[in-house]
Amino acid sequence: MKTAQDPRHQARREAVKVLFAETFTKQPSHPGVINEILKNKDVIDAEITKAAPAWPIDKLNRIDLAVLRLAVYELKFEKTPPKVIIDEAVELAKEFGSENSGSFINGVLGTIYKEDE
């Protein structure tokens, strides 16, 4: 059972914080996965843009963008089950984002997941 103290959840929380800060200014150092996300940012952002065409990247809420970048990276480049990734992303969006962030993140990631099937 997933808890707030789960090490994977804690690692994702920290990754979202760094990615959020990175949207404002270049950060001096990054944990391992952040470097991979930033290296693949163009590919990740293209997936987000394709799944949410009404929301240009530069108009997205920055915390939602950070959560999406982490989740899309995991969907595309890691072997974690997609439903776990989506569930975690929705939880992070509810924790850090606005009232509508959870449903927005769920919709975007659901679209990406369905396209990959």
ZAGUDREN-241323 format. One record per atom (N, C-alpha, C): residue in one letter; x, y, z. Coordinates in steps of 0.05 Angstrom, whole numbers, plus 5000, padded with zeros to 4 digits. Example, Ala and Ser with C-alpha at 12.3 -4.5 7.8 and 13.67 -1.06 7.14 Angstrom:
REM ZAGUDREN-241323
<node residuo="a" x="5264" y="4886" z="5156"/>
<node residuo="a" x="5246" y="4910" z="5156"/>
<node residuo="a" x="5264" y="4934" z="5156"/>
<node residuo="s" x="5257" y="4955" z="5142"/>
<node residuo="s" x="5273" y="4979" z="5143"/>
<node residuo="s" x="5258" y="5001" z="5157"/>
This chain:
REM ZAGUDREN-241323
<node residuo="m" x="5017" y="4976" z="5000"/>
<node residuo="m" x="5000" y="5000" z="5000"/>
<node residuo="m" x="5018" y="5025" z="5000"/>
<node residuo="k" x="5010" y="5044" z="4983"/>
<node residuo="k" x="5025" y="5069" z="4981"/>
<node residuo="k" x="5020" y="5087" z="5005"/>
<node residuo="t" x="5041" y="5099" z="5015"/>
<node residuo="t" x="5038" y="5118" z="5037"/>
<node residuo="t" x="5055" y="5143" z="5029"/>
<node residuo="a" x="5050" y="5164" z="5044"/>
<node residuo="a" x="5065" y="5189" z="5039"/>
<node residuo="a" x="5095" y="5185" z="5045"/>
<node residuo="q" x="5101" y="5165" z="5061"/>
<node residuo="q" x="5129" y="5161" z="5069"/>
<node residuo="q" x="5144" y="5141" z="5050"/>
<node residuo="d" x="5129" y="5131" z="5030"/>
<node residuo="d" x="5141" y="5112" z="5011"/>
<node residuo="d" x="5165" y="5125" z="4998"/>
<node residuo="p" x="5188" y="5112" z="4997"/>
<node residuo="p" x="5212" y="5125" z="4986"/>
<node residuo="p" x="5209" y="5133" z="4957"/>
<node residuo="r" x="5194" y="5118" z="4941"/>
<node residuo="r" x="5190" y="5125" z="4913"/>
<node residuo="r" x="5173" y="5151" z="4911"/>
<node residuo="h" x="5153" y="5153" z="4929"/>
<node residuo="h" x="5136" y="5177" z="4929"/>
<node residuo="h" x="5153" y="5201" z="4938"/>
<node residuo="q" x="5170" y="5197" z="4958"/>
<node residuo="q" x="5187" y="5219" z="4967"/>
<node residuo="q" x="5206" y="5228" z="4945"/>
<node residuo="a" x="5217" y="5209" z="4930"/>
<node residuo="a" x="5236" y="5216" z="4908"/>
<node residuo="a" x="5221" y="5231" z="4887"/>
<node residuo="r" x="5196" y="5224" z="4881"/>
<node residuo="r" x="5181" y="5238" z="4861"/>
<node residuo="r" x="5174" y="5267" z="4870"/>
<node residuo="r" x="5168" y="5269" z="4896"/>
<node residuo="r" x="5162" y="5296" z="4907"/>
<node residuo="r" x="5187" y="5314" z="4904"/>
<node residuo="e" x="5210" y="5304" z="4910"/>
<node residuo="e" x="5235" y="5320" z="4907"/>
<node residuo="e" x="5240" y="5326" z="4878"/>
<node residuo="a" x="5235" y="5307" z="4860"/>
<node residuo="a" x="5239" y="5312" z="4832"/>
<node residuo="a" x="5221" y="5335" z="4822"/>
<node residuo="v" x="5196" y="5334" z="4830"/>
<node residuo="v" x="5177" y="5355" z="4822"/>
<node residuo="v" x="5186" y="5382" z="4833"/>
<node residuo="k" x="5196" y="5383" z="4857"/>
<node residuo="k" x="5206" y="5409" z="4868"/>
<node residuo="k" x="5229" y="5420" z="4851"/>
<node residuo="v" x="5248" y="5403" z="4844"/>
<node residuo="v" x="5271" y="5412" z="4828"/>
<node residuo="v" x="5262" y="5420" z="4800"/>
<node residuo="l" x="5244" y="5405" z="4788"/>
<node residuo="l" x="5234" y="5412" z="4761"/>
<node residuo="l" x="5218" y="5438" z="4762"/>
<node residuo="f" x="5203" y="5442" z="4783"/>
<node residuo="f" x="5188" y="5467" z="4786"/>
<node residuo="f" x="5208" y="5491" z="4788"/>
<node residuo="a" x="5228" y="5488" z="4805"/>
<node residuo="a" x="5248" y="5509" z="4808"/>
<node residuo="a" x="5263" y="5514" z="4782"/>
<node residuo="e" x="5268" y="5493" z="4767"/>
<node residuo="e" x="5282" y="5496" z="4741"/>
<node residuo="e" x="5266" y="5512" z="4721"/>
<node residuo="t" x="5239" y="5514" z="4724"/>
<node residuo="t" x="5223" y="5530" z="4706"/>
<node residuo="t" x="5227" y="5560" z="4710"/>
<node residuo="f" x="5238" y="5567" z="4733"/>
<node residuo="f" x="5244" y="5595" z="4739"/>
<node residuo="f" x="5273" y="5602" z="4733"/>
<node residuo="t" x="5291" y="5585" z="4741"/>
<node residuo="t" x="5320" y="5591" z="4737"/>
<node residuo="t" x="5336" y="5565" z="4737"/>
<node residuo="k" x="5357" y="5565" z="4722"/>
<node residuo="k" x="5374" y="5541" z="4721"/>
<node residuo="k" x="5384" y="5534" z="4749"/>
<node residuo="q" x="5381" y="5509" z="4756"/>
<node residuo="q" x="5390" y="5499" z="4782"/>
<node residuo="q" x="5419" y="5490" z="4781"/>
<node residuo="p" x="5434" y="5494" z="4802"/>
<node residuo="p" x="5462" y="5487" z="4802"/>
<node residuo="p" x="5468" y="5457" z="4800"/>
<node residuo="s" x="5452" y="5441" z="4812"/>
<node residuo="s" x="5457" y="5412" z="4810"/>
<node residuo="s" x="5430" y="5397" z="4810"/>
<node residuo="h" x="5431" y="5373" z="4798"/>
<node residuo="h" x="5406" y="5358" z="4796"/>
<node residuo="h" x="5410" y="5329" z="4805"/>
<node residuo="p" x="5390" y="5318" z="4818"/>
<node residuo="p" x="5391" y="5289" z="4823"/>
<node residuo="p" x="5390" y="5274" z="4796"/>
<node residuo="g" x="5399" y="5249" z="4795"/>
<node residuo="g" x="5401" y="5234" z="4771"/>
<node residuo="g" x="5379" y="5235" z="4751"/>
<node residuo="v" x="5354" y="5230" z="4759"/>
<node residuo="v" x="5332" y="5229" z="4740"/>
<node residuo="v" x="5326" y="5257" z="4728"/>
<node residuo="i" x="5332" y="5278" z="4743"/>
<node residuo="i" x="5327" y="5305" z="4733"/>
<node residuo="i" x="5344" y="5310" z="4708"/>
<node residuo="n" x="5369" y="5302" z="4709"/>
<node residuo="n" x="5386" y="5305" z="4685"/>
<node residuo="n" x="5374" y="5292" z="4661"/>
<node residuo="e" x="5364" y="5268" z="4664"/>
<node residuo="e" x="5352" y="5253" z="4642"/>
<node residuo="e" x="5326" y="5267" z="4632"/>
<node residuo="i" x="5310" y="5278" z="4650"/>
<node residuo="i" x="5286" y="5292" z="4642"/>
<node residuo="i" x="5294" y="5317" z="4626"/>
<node residuo="l" x="5314" y="5332" z="4636"/>
<node residuo="l" x="5322" y="5356" z="4622"/>
<node residuo="l" x="5335" y="5350" z="4595"/>
<node residuo="k" x="5349" y="5328" z="4593"/>
<node residuo="k" x="5361" y="5320" z="4567"/>
<node residuo="k" x="5339" y="5314" z="4547"/>
<node residuo="n" x="5317" y="5303" z="4556"/>
<node residuo="n" x="5295" y="5295" z="4539"/>
<node residuo="n" x="5271" y="5314" z="4539"/>
<node residuo="k" x="5276" y="5338" z="4549"/>
<node residuo="k" x="5254" y="5358" z="4552"/>
<node residuo="k" x="5239" y="5364" z="4527"/>
<node residuo="d" x="5253" y="5366" z="4504"/>
<node residuo="d" x="5239" y="5371" z="4479"/>
<node residuo="d" x="5220" y="5349" z="4471"/>
<node residuo="v" x="5228" y="5324" z="4474"/>
<node residuo="v" x="5211" y="5301" z="4468"/>
<node residuo="v" x="5187" y="5301" z="4487"/>
<node residuo="i" x="5193" y="5305" z="4513"/>
<node residuo="i" x="5172" y="5305" z="4534"/>
<node residuo="i" x="5152" y="5327" z="4529"/>
<node residuo="d" x="5162" y="5351" z="4524"/>
<node residuo="d" x="5144" y="5374" z="4519"/>
<node residuo="d" x="5127" y="5370" z="4493"/>
<node residuo="a" x="5139" y="5357" z="4473"/>
<node residuo="a" x="5123" y="5351" z="4449"/>
<node residuo="a" x="5100" y="5332" z="4455"/>
<node residuo="e" x="5105" y="5313" z="4472"/>
<node residuo="e" x="5083" y="5294" z="4480"/>
<node residuo="e" x="5061" y="5309" z="4495"/>
<node residuo="i" x="5069" y="5327" z="4513"/>
<node residuo="i" x="5050" y="5342" z="4529"/>
<node residuo="i" x="5034" y="5360" z="4510"/>
<node residuo="t" x="5047" y="5374" z="4491"/>
<node residuo="t" x="5034" y="5392" z="4472"/>
<node residuo="t" x="5014" y="5376" z="4455"/>
<node residuo="k" x="5022" y="5352" z="4446"/>
<node residuo="k" x="5004" y="5336" z="4429"/>
<node residuo="k" x="4979" y="5327" z="4445"/>
<node residuo="a" x="4983" y="5321" z="4471"/>
<node residuo="a" x="4961" y="5311" z="4487"/>
<node residuo="a" x="4943" y="5333" z="4498"/>
<node residuo="a" x="4953" y="5357" z="4499"/>
<node residuo="a" x="4938" y="5380" z="4510"/>
<node residuo="a" x="4942" y="5404" z="4491"/>
<node residuo="p" x="4932" y="5402" z="4466"/>
<node residuo="p" x="4937" y="5424" z="4447"/>
<node residuo="p" x="4925" y="5451" z="4454"/>
<node residuo="a" x="4905" y="5451" z="4471"/>
<node residuo="a" x="4893" y="5477" z="4479"/>
<node residuo="a" x="4910" y="5491" z="4501"/>
<node residuo="w" x="4930" y="5477" z="4511"/>
<node residuo="w" x="4947" y="5489" z="4532"/>
<node residuo="w" x="4976" y="5490" z="4524"/>
<node residuo="p" x="4985" y="5511" z="4511"/>
<node residuo="p" x="5014" y="5514" z="4504"/>
<node residuo="p" x="5031" y="5511" z="4529"/>
<node residuo="i" x="5055" y="5499" z="4525"/>
<node residuo="i" x="5073" y="5495" z="4548"/>
<node residuo="i" x="5078" y="5520" z="4564"/>
<node residuo="d" x="5082" y="5543" z="4551"/>
<node residuo="d" x="5088" y="5567" z="4565"/>
<node residuo="d" x="5064" y="5579" z="4580"/>
<node residuo="k" x="5040" y="5568" z="4576"/>
<node residuo="k" x="5016" y="5577" z="4590"/>
<node residuo="k" x="5008" y="5559" z="4612"/>
<node residuo="l" x="5020" y="5535" z="4614"/>
<node residuo="l" x="5013" y="5516" z="4635"/>
<node residuo="l" x="5022" y="5526" z="4662"/>
<node residuo="n" x="5007" y="5519" z="4682"/>
<node residuo="n" x="5015" y="5524" z="4710"/>
<node residuo="n" x="5042" y="5509" z="4713"/>
<node residuo="r" x="5061" y="5523" z="4725"/>
<node residuo="r" x="5089" y="5511" z="4726"/>
<node residuo="r" x="5090" y="5486" z="4743"/>
<node residuo="i" x="5074" y="5484" z="4764"/>
<node residuo="i" x="5075" y="5460" z="4780"/>
<node residuo="i" x="5063" y="5437" z="4764"/>
<node residuo="d" x="5042" y="5442" z="4749"/>
<node residuo="d" x="5030" y="5421" z="4732"/>
<node residuo="d" x="5050" y="5412" z="4711"/>
<node residuo="l" x="5064" y="5431" z="4700"/>
<node residuo="l" x="5085" y="5425" z="4680"/>
<node residuo="l" x="5106" y="5407" z="4692"/>
<node residuo="a" x="5115" y="5413" z="4716"/>
<node residuo="a" x="5136" y="5397" z="4729"/>
<node residuo="a" x="5126" y="5368" z="4734"/>
<node residuo="v" x="5101" y="5366" z="4743"/>
<node residuo="v" x="5089" y="5339" z="4748"/>
<node residuo="v" x="5087" y="5324" z="4721"/>
<node residuo="l" x="5077" y="5338" z="4701"/>
<node residuo="l" x="5075" y="5325" z="4674"/>
<node residuo="l" x="5102" y="5316" z="4663"/>
<node residuo="r" x="5122" y="5333" z="4665"/>
<node residuo="r" x="5148" y="5325" z="4655"/>
<node residuo="r" x="5159" y="5300" z="4669"/>
<node residuo="l" x="5156" y="5299" z="4695"/>
<node residuo="l" x="5165" y="5275" z="4709"/>
<node residuo="l" x="5149" y="5251" z="4700"/>
<node residuo="a" x="5123" y="5253" z="4699"/>
<node residuo="a" x="5106" y="5230" z="4692"/>
<node residuo="a" x="5110" y="5221" z="4663"/>
<node residuo="v" x="5112" y="5240" z="4645"/>
<node residuo="v" x="5116" y="5233" z="4617"/>
<node residuo="v" x="5143" y="5219" z="4614"/>
<node residuo="y" x="5163" y="5230" z="4627"/>
<node residuo="y" x="5189" y="5216" z="4626"/>
<node residuo="y" x="5187" y="5187" z="4635"/>
<node residuo="e" x="5173" y="5183" z="4658"/>
<node residuo="e" x="5170" y="5156" z="4668"/>
<node residuo="e" x="5154" y="5138" z="4649"/>
<node residuo="l" x="5133" y="5149" z="4637"/>
<node residuo="l" x="5117" y="5134" z="4618"/>
<node residuo="l" x="5134" y="5126" z="4593"/>
<node residuo="k" x="5151" y="5144" z="4584"/>
<node residuo="k" x="5166" y="5139" z="4559"/>
<node residuo="k" x="5192" y="5124" z="4564"/>
<node residuo="f" x="5206" y="5128" z="4586"/>
<node residuo="f" x="5233" y="5118" z="4589"/>
<node residuo="f" x="5237" y="5098" z="4612"/>
<node residuo="e" x="5217" y="5093" z="4628"/>
<node residuo="e" x="5221" y="5075" z="4651"/>
<node residuo="e" x="5202" y="5052" z="4649"/>
<node residuo="k" x="5206" y="5032" z="4665"/>
<node residuo="k" x="5190" y="5008" z="4664"/>
<node residuo="k" x="5168" y="5006" z="4685"/>
<node residuo="t" x="5163" y="5028" z="4699"/>
<node residuo="t" x="5142" y="5029" z="4719"/>
<node residuo="t" x="5115" y="5025" z="4705"/>
<node residuo="p" x="5097" y="5010" z="4717"/>
<node residuo="p" x="5070" y="5007" z="4705"/>
<node residuo="p" x="5056" y="5034" z="4701"/>
<node residuo="p" x="5045" y="5039" z="4677"/>
<node residuo="p" x="5033" y="5065" z="4671"/>
<node residuo="p" x="5012" y="5074" z="4691"/>
<node residuo="k" x="4995" y="5056" z="4701"/>
<node residuo="k" x="4974" y="5064" z="4719"/>
<node residuo="k" x="4986" y="5073" z="4746"/>
<node residuo="v" x="5009" y="5062" z="4754"/>
<node residuo="v" x="5022" y="5072" z="4778"/>
<node residuo="v" x="5033" y="5100" z="4774"/>
<node residuo="i" x="5045" y="5105" z="4750"/>
<node residuo="i" x="5056" y="5131" z="4744"/>
<node residuo="i" x="5033" y="5152" z="4744"/>
<node residuo="i" x="5011" y="5146" z="4731"/>
<node residuo="i" x="4989" y="5164" z="4729"/>
<node residuo="i" x="4977" y="5170" z="4757"/>
<node residuo="d" x="4974" y="5149" z="4773"/>
<node residuo="d" x="4963" y="5152" z="4800"/>
<node residuo="d" x="4982" y="5170" z="4817"/>
<node residuo="e" x="5008" y="5165" z="4815"/>
<node residuo="e" x="5027" y="5182" z="4830"/>
<node residuo="e" x="5026" y="5211" z="4821"/>
<node residuo="a" x="5025" y="5215" z="4795"/>
<node residuo="a" x="5024" y="5242" z="4784"/>
<node residuo="a" x="4999" y="5257" z="4793"/>
<node residuo="v" x="4977" y="5243" z="4793"/>
<node residuo="v" x="4952" y="5256" z="4803"/>
<node residuo="v" x="4954" y="5263" z="4832"/>
<node residuo="e" x="4966" y="5245" z="4848"/>
<node residuo="e" x="4970" y="5251" z="4876"/>
<node residuo="e" x="4988" y="5275" z="4880"/>
<node residuo="l" x="5010" y="5277" z="4865"/>
<node residuo="l" x="5028" y="5300" z="4867"/>
<node residuo="l" x="5014" y="5325" z="4858"/>
<node residuo="a" x="4998" y="5324" z="4838"/>
<node residuo="a" x="4983" y="5347" z="4828"/>
<node residuo="a" x="4964" y="5357" z="4849"/>
<node residuo="k" x="4950" y="5339" z="4863"/>
<node residuo="k" x="4932" y="5346" z="4884"/>
<node residuo="k" x="4947" y="5359" z="4908"/>
<node residuo="e" x="4971" y="5348" z="4913"/>
<node residuo="e" x="4987" y="5358" z="4935"/>
<node residuo="e" x="4998" y="5386" z="4930"/>
<node residuo="f" x="5009" y="5390" z="4906"/>
<node residuo="f" x="5023" y="5415" z="4900"/>
<node residuo="f" x="5007" y="5434" z="4883"/>
<node residuo="g" x="4989" y="5425" z="4867"/>
<node residuo="g" x="4976" y="5441" z="4847"/>
<node residuo="g" x="4950" y="5454" z="4857"/>
<node residuo="s" x="4935" y="5464" z="4837"/>
<node residuo="s" x="4910" y="5477" z="4843"/>
<node residuo="s" x="4887" y="5457" z="4845"/>
<node residuo="e" x="4863" y="5467" z="4849"/>
<node residuo="e" x="4840" y="5450" z="4853"/>
<node residuo="e" x="4835" y="5432" z="4828"/>
<node residuo="n" x="4841" y="5441" z="4805"/>
<node residuo="n" x="4836" y="5426" z="4780"/>
<node residuo="n" x="4860" y="5411" z="4770"/>
<node residuo="s" x="4883" y="5413" z="4783"/>
<node residuo="s" x="4907" y="5401" z="4773"/>
<node residuo="s" x="4905" y="5371" z="4770"/>
<node residuo="g" x="4894" y="5358" z="4790"/>
<node residuo="g" x="4892" y="5329" z="4789"/>
<node residuo="g" x="4877" y="5318" z="4765"/>
<node residuo="s" x="4854" y="5330" z="4759"/>
<node residuo="s" x="4839" y="5321" z="4736"/>
<node residuo="s" x="4853" y="5329" z="4709"/>
<node residuo="f" x="4866" y="5352" z="4708"/>
<node residuo="f" x="4880" y="5360" z="4684"/>
<node residuo="f" x="4903" y="5340" z="4679"/>
<node residuo="i" x="4919" y="5334" z="4699"/>
<node residuo="i" x="4942" y="5316" z="4697"/>
<node residuo="i" x="4932" y="5288" z="4688"/>
<node residuo="n" x="4910" y="5279" z="4701"/>
<node residuo="n" x="4899" y="5253" z="4694"/>
<node residuo="n" x="4890" y="5252" z="4665"/>
<node residuo="g" x="4878" y="5273" z="4655"/>
<node residuo="g" x="4869" y="5274" z="4627"/>
<node residuo="g" x="4892" y="5274" z="4608"/>
<node residuo="v" x="4912" y="5290" z="4613"/>
<node residuo="v" x="4935" y="5291" z="4595"/>
<node residuo="v" x="4950" y="5264" z="4594"/>
<node residuo="l" x="4955" y="5253" z="4618"/>
<node residuo="l" x="4970" y="5228" z="4619"/>
<node residuo="l" x="4954" y="5205" z="4608"/>
<node residuo="g" x="4927" y="5206" z="4612"/>
<node residuo="g" x="4910" y="5185" z="4601"/>
<node residuo="g" x="4911" y="5186" z="4570"/>
<node residuo="t" x="4911" y="5209" z="4559"/>
<node residuo="t" x="4913" y="5212" z="4530"/>
<node residuo="t" x="4940" y="5201" z="4520"/>
<node residuo="i" x="4961" y="5208" z="4533"/>
<node residuo="i" x="4988" y="5198" z="4525"/>
<node residuo="i" x="4989" y="5167" z="4527"/>
<node residuo="y" x="4978" y="5157" z="4549"/>
<node residuo="y" x="4978" y="5128" z="4554"/>
<node residuo="y" x="4963" y="5113" z="4532"/>
<node residuo="k" x="4939" y="5124" z="4525"/>
<node residuo="k" x="4923" y="5111" z="4505"/>
<node residuo="k" x="4936" y="5111" z="4477"/>
<node residuo="e" x="4950" y="5133" z="4471"/>
<node residuo="e" x="4964" y="5135" z="4445"/>
<node residuo="e" x="4987" y="5115" z="4444"/>
<node residuo="d" x="4999" y="5108" z="4466"/>
<node residuo="d" x="5022" y="5090" z="4467"/>
<node residuo="d" x="5013" y="5061" z="4466"/>
<node residuo="e" x="4988" y="5055" z="4471"/>
<node residuo="e" x="4980" y="5027" z="4472"/>
<node residuo="e" x="4980" y="5015" z="4444"/>
